């Protein structure tokens, strides 16, 4: 499943990128679907690049929350922040899925174009739950993904705007 989104933030891309890369914890309280983020490591990955490994705990989506075990609400992310392109490339591994995404913070005059592209792959054989529950989850996965992602995306962008306007 492919997911693409483009939004605009009325602040300079250098400000937006630096906020998200270096002070993401300030944005966390504004993300309704994210309960916690634990940074496991942060290290240089070449000139102008930073590799960040983290573990995310998400709040269960209403549609599928009761059908999955607790471990389904965690994912591990390996992200590479590329300063020259003001981009983060991310690989997420979760319970029965993985995602590769790119978020670009592109300068556009005096504002920032935030461009998100993600490819999510589900691995049905890696999920240890009753088949009838699995069928329900897979059938509703696209809607559940949008239900989980879109409110967080809009809240994330609103939090950036709020922080940079303060």
N, C-alpha and C positions, 0 to 999 in steps of 0.2 A: 504494500500500500504506500502510495506516494502522497506526501503532504507538502504543499507550498503556500507561502503567505508572504505578503509584502505590506508593510505599514510605514508610517512616517512619524518622526519625532522632531519637534521644532527646536532642536538644539544641535550644536556642531557635533559631527561624528566623532571627533577626538574626545569630546567630553562623554558622549554616550558610551563609546567603546571602553574608555578607562573606568567608568563607573561599573559597568557590567563585569569587566575582567578583574578589577582589583577590589571592589566593594560590594560584591554580589550579596553578601550577608545582609546588607541594608535593604535589599529588595525582597528578601525571603518572607517577611511578615505580610507582604501584599499578595502572595501567591496562594490562592485558596486550596489548590490541590496538593501543595507540598507541605509536609509536616516538618521535615528537617533535612539538612545537608551536612554531611561530615566530609571535610577535605582530608583525604588520606595522604596525599603528597602533592607538592608543587615544586617544580624544578625547571631550570632552563633546558631548552630542547634545540639549541642552536641559536644563531644570531637572530634576535628579535622574536623568538618563539618561547612559549612557556607551556609545559605539559602539566595538566592538573588531573589527578585521579580523585574521584569523590564517590561517596555512597549517598543516595537519595532515598528518603522515606516519603512515600506519597499517601495521601488520604484516599481510601477506597472509593471509586466511583459508585454512585448509588445503584446503577444498573447491574453491576457485577460483583460488588463488594462482598456479598454473602456467599458467593459461589467459589471463591478462591481462598487458598490458605494464606496465612500471614506473610510468608516469604514472597508472595506475589506482589507485595506493596513496597518492594525495595528494588533499586537498580543500581548498578555500578557504571560510572561514566569515566571514559578517558577522553579528555579534551585537549586539543592543541590550539593555543591562541597565537595567531600570526599577526604581529603588530603592523608589518608593512602593508598588509591587505585589510587590516582591521576586521579580521574574520576569526571565527572559532569553528574548528572541525571537530565533531564529536562522534564517539562510538559508545553506544549504551547497550548494556547486556542486562536484561531483566528475566523474569520468570516466564519462559516460553516465547520470548521475543528478543529481537535486537533492532537497533536503529542506528543508522548513519545519517548525520545531519551536518549542514553548514549554515551558520548564521553570519551574514555579512552586514556590517555597519558602514554603509556607503555614504560618502559626502555628496550632498545634493544642494548646492547653494549654501544657505544658512541653516539647513536642516539635515536630518539623517534619514536615509532610506534603510529600514531594517528588513532584510530579505532572508527568509527562512525556507530551507529546503530539507526535507527529511524523507528517508525511505525506511519503512518499518516492515520487518519480516517476522512472521509468526512461525514458531516451531511447535506444532501440535504434539509431536512425539515427546517433547521435553516437559510436558505438563502432566503432573500426576494428580488428576482429579477424575471423578466419574464421567463417563462418556456423555451422558445427557447434559451435564453441566458444561462440558467442553463445547458441545454443539451450540448451546445457548450463547456462550461467550464468543465463539468464533462468528456466529451469525450477527451478533451485535457489536463486534469489535470496531468496525469503522465508526459507528455512531458513538460508542463509548470513548474512542480515541478523541474524536472531535469534542465530545462533552468534557473530557479531561483537559485537552490542550487549549481550546479556544478561550475559556475564562482565564486561564493562567497567562496566556499570551497577552490578552488585553490588560490584565492586572499588572503584568510585568512592564508593559509599555507605559501604563499610567504611573507606575512607581518610578520609572526612569524620569518621566516628565516632572513629577512632583519633586524628586530629589534635586534635579538640576535647576528647578525654578526657585528653590528655597534660598 
